[in-house]
Amino acid sequence: MFDLKSATLTLVALVVKSPHLSELAEQLKARLGPSTEFFNQDPVLIDLAHIHDSPDEIDFRGLIELLLNYSMVPVAVRGGSPAQMAAAQAAGLCEVPPQEGPSPARSPAIAPPVALRSSVAMVIDRPLRSGQQVYAKGSDLVILALVNHGAEVIADGSIHVYAPLRGKAIAGATGDVNARIFTTCMEPELISIAGIYQTTDPPLPLEVRGKPAQVRLDGDTLIIEPIKG
């Protein structure tokens, strides 16, 4: 006996910008440092949109092994050429349809803005312990208590932590590049906006470490800056 039910799975998106495994390994080491403990068997979607036109073959089995070494579990791939997708599926990855771009508006001058997420934020008023995860699907996330080391807070929109942020904070989980992370005490293990990650090894600059600060995305770079009253 068994039941089949729908389930929602939050995937970490790895946006691949080079088909060469050695370059990917160097970038992961530079971004995540020597530690392999920032991820906890998190499922990963490999996004190939940036290298869709690359003539070079991708060693998917090697890439899977590399990500497993960082406690990430590759499960799916999207955005590749037919040859890339076939090679990925041969390596055991499932295919996910590419992200749909915004439809062109018929009358841009008068078209009303489209609401991309709920105007009602999820509010958490209790401390989050190591191993706990909170996901604000389709909205911002507001946390009024401590986010401990090992805890993970995720939002499709922005994240506001009115207490020390010491765990992982993942904003713009579905690709919103305008999402931000705010906290009254910036001490995270890992921060991410729209799939762009940064760990705090090496430590954050003194001007933001342990102080009120925000994180925003500028192109492919995370900008961490103090919040000035």
N, C-alpha and C positions, 0 to 999 in steps of 0.2 A: 504494500500500500504506500502511496505517496501523493503529495499535492504539488501542483505547479502554480506558482504565484509570481506576479511581477515583483521586481526588486529594483531599487535605485542604488547604483554603485558609483561612488565618487572616484574618478580616475585622476591621477597625476599626469599631465600632458608634458611629454618630453619633446620639445621642438628641435629636431635635428637639423643642423646647418652645415654639416660636412658629411660626405659619405665614407670618410676614412676613419676607421676604428681607432687608430692611434691618436688622431686629433680629438676625437670624442673623449677618449680616456684622459687626455691632458686637460680638456675643458672641465670634465667632471671633477678631476682632482683639484683644479684651480678654484672651482665654484664651491665644492663641498668639503675640501680639505682632505686630510688622511682618514678621517673618521668614516665608518660605514654604519653609524648608528642613528643618523638623522631620519631615516625612513624605517618603518616597521612593517615590512612586507606589504607596502602600499602598491596597489595595482597601477600599472603605467600604460598609457596610450602613447605610442610613438607616432609623432606627426612629421611627415616627410614633405610637406608642402613647399618648404624652402629649397629642397633638392630634387623636386619632381623632374626637372629637365637634365639632371646630371647623368652623363654616360657611364660613370663609374659604378661598379657593382658594390652593393652593401653586404657586409658579412653579418647577416642577421643573427646567426647562431652565436657569433662572437659578441655581438651587441647585447644579446639576451644574457649571456654569461657575465658580461661587464656590469650590467644593471643589477643582476642578482647579487653580485659582490657588494653592492651598495644597499642591499636589503630592499630593492625595488623588484616588483614582479611584473614583467612585460606581458600583457594579455592581448593587446590589439594594436592595429596600425591604420593610419589613414593618410590621404593626400598624396600618395606615391603614384608613379607611372604604372601602367599595366605590368611591366616586367618587375618593378620593385614590389608591387603588391603580391604578385605570384611567388616571388622569392620569400617574402615575409610569411605568406601562408604555408609555404613548404617548410618553414622553420617552426611552425606551430602557432603563429599569431593569427587572430581573426581580423577580418576587414571591417572597418567602421566607415560609413559614408563621410565624405568631406564636409567640413563646416559650410553652411550656406551663407553666402555674403548677403548683405542687405539689399532688398529689392529696390530698384530705382523708382523714385517717386514720380508720379505723372506731373504734378505741379509743385515743384520744390518750394516755390515762394510762399505758397499758402498751405502746404501740407502740415498737419499738426504733428508735434513730436510724438514718437512712439515710445511708450513706457517699456523699458527693457527689464525692469524688475519691480517687485512690489514696493510700495511707498511705506509699508509697515515693516519696521526692523524687528528682528528677533532679539529679545533682551534676556540675558543670563545674569542672575544676581547672586550666584553662588560660586565659590572657588572651584577651579577645575584641577583635578589631581593628575598625576602622571598616568598615562594610558587612556585618559578620557578624551573624547572627540566630540565637537559640536559643529554642525554644518547648517548654515543659514541658506537654504536653497531659494534662489530667486530674490534675495533681499540682502540688506546690510545686517551686520551682527554687532550688537552692543553688549559689552561685558562689564559688569560693575564690581567684579572681584578678581582676585589673583588668578593668573594663568600660570600654573606651575611648570617646571621643567618636565618634559615628556608628555604634556598635554598638547592637543592640536585644535586650533580654531580655524574654521573654513567658512568662507562666504562667497556667494556669487557677486556680491557688491563689495562695499568697504567694511573694514573692521575697526571698531572703536573700543579700546580697552581703557577704562578709567581706574586702572590699578597696574601693578607691575606685570609686564608681558615677558614671561620667561620660557614659554614653550614655542611651538611652531604656529605661525600665522600665515594663512594662505587666502589672500583676497583676489577678487576677480577670477574665481575658480573656473568659470565657463568662458573666460577670454576677455573680460571687460578691462581694457587697458586704462580706463579712467578711474578704476577703483584705487583706494588708498588704505593705508594702515595707520591708525593713530593710537598712541598710548601715553599715559602720564609717566611711565617709567620703562624706557626702551632697553630690555635685556633679553631679547629672543634667542632661541637656538637656531631658528631658521625663519626667513621671511620670503614671501613670494607674492607677485602680482601677475596675473595673466600668464602663468607658466614660467616666469623669469624668477629664478631662485638665487638666494644668497644666504650663506651661513654666517655665523659670527666667529668663525675661526679663519683668519685672525680677528681679534676683538674689534668692536665698533670704535670709531673715534671718540675721544673723551667728551667732545661737545654734545654728543647725543647719548652716550652710554649711561644708562640709569637715569635719564632725564626725559622730560616731555618731548616727544619727537613724532614725526610722521614719515611715512615711506610712500613714494610715488614712482611712477614709471616714466622714464624719458627715453623713448626709443626702445632699445634692448637693455637699458641700464636702470637699475634701481637706485633712486636718489633718497638718501636718509638725511633729514635735516631737522634741526630743533624747531619746536613750536614756541614762538616768542609771544609773550603776553603783552 
